[in-house]
Amino acid sequence: MRKIFVFLIAVFLCAPAGALSVINDTEAEKVLHKIITPVALAADIPENRLKIHIVNDDDFNAFVSGGEDVFIYTGLLTRIKNTNALQAVVAHELGHMIGGHMQQMSARMDAEMKRTMIIQALGIGLMVAGGNSSLGAGVLAGAGGIAQQSLLSFSRDEERVADDFAVDLLVRANVNPAGLIDVFEQMQNITGAAEAKINKNRTNHPLTAERIKNAGMKISQIKHNGKYKTYDDKEYELVRAKLIGYLYTERQILDKYPYRATDDAAIYARAIGNMRGGALTAARDATQDLIQRNKKNPYYYELLGDIEYQMGHYDDAVVAYERALKLDKNAPQIQTALALVLAERGKPGDNAQAIELCKTSLLAMPAPLTYWVLAKLYNDGREYWALAEFYNMNGDAKKATRFAKRAQQKLAKDSPEYIKAGDILEK
């Protein structure tokens, strides 16, 4: 059971998205969506089109792709100070989008490449013409450096523009723009004295001290009554604690949340860490303590379900997950977790209920684990289609193809799963 659970947690939390490992978690995604929505609306992104992706990477980073997909790294989430600072980071990234910086950088790179080719051609011409060969070689050697310096300068200018846009977006969203300075100060603390030794002309970002100064000047010029909307950081703190509990080592968790800390976030992180480390009784006791503090938090029940499942207590796990789903009806990961326990338990009616839960979960959010559970539930050829989808989402084209072919050998040609298997084969 222990080995199976560890595997499932790995699949449940992380799914590949191109070259990125993306964490799927209902609680984290919903809380971050709530935090980021005001800034996205200020950038004219409709709330129903905003998509939050949590990247499992320790870099202090975030980016926006396609105008509606916001990618936030766990390294940023576990370090960023508060909700306001997180909104500022996203505002900066949306500033790049509004400024069209990706397209401009692409055009600039194309222009610099052409300019480099011309300079290199000049250098070759000097050498071939029999003139000063050392001069020709010097022109060749310097061509790449000129282009690099030009692109670095252009990138620094884009960062300054994105910082300005960030302040404007935050004010438009009625969010305190001082959060941007909080982020820069935290960045400065991370880099320490290293920036003092950096040549400011050899970086693609302005030095942090300059960004703090520029943001402060920009904010001082804003006409606002100062009554910005405030956000409760408690939900965000719980998300950070959850990520730290799952991603940090036991020692790191205790460094961040020592036993003397008795707030909800500290207990949450330690409970998850204990579960991962096999101290299941301690994890369950801590989670039940959290539930007594807040009986309406669905994600405490979700964690209790995870622990009870790992302990082999299927009935108790089902009760916990069902309670979580009563409190949060739109929770694809919890639906899949309940389906998995039902599949393992195998009481009359469990199989049919589990299949329906997986179908509902897939409509909201396709995920590898859901297909893996479906493969356990089906026994009529559709299990091969489910495995094909599982391997397809995990980027294993060879196995996806193998199981898609096997599915088509078993299924009726007019069945939805046969057609979907065909889509995988065509891809």
Secondary structure, 3 states (H helix, E strand, C coil): CHHHHHHHHHHHHEEEECCEEEECCHHHHHHHHHHHHHHHHHCCCCHHHCEEEEECCCCCCEEEECCCEEEEEHHHHCCCCCHHHHHHHHHHHHHHHHCCHHHHHHHHHHHHHHHHHHHHHHHHHHHHCCCCHHHHHHHHHHHHHHHHHHHHHHHHHHHHHHHHHHHHHHHHCCCCCHHHHHHHHHHHHHHHHHHHHCCHHHCCCCCHHHHHHHHHHHHHCCCCCCCCCCCCCHHHHHHHHHHHHHHCCHHHHHHHCCCCCCCHHHHHHHHHHHHHHCCHHHHHHHHHHHHHHCCCCHHHHHHHHHHHHHCCCHHHHHHHHHHHHHHCCCCHHHHHHHHHHHHHHCCCCHHHHHHHHHHHHHHHCCCHHHHHHHHHHCCCCHHHHHHHHHHHHCCCHHHHHHHHHHHHHHCCCCCHHHHHHHHHHHC
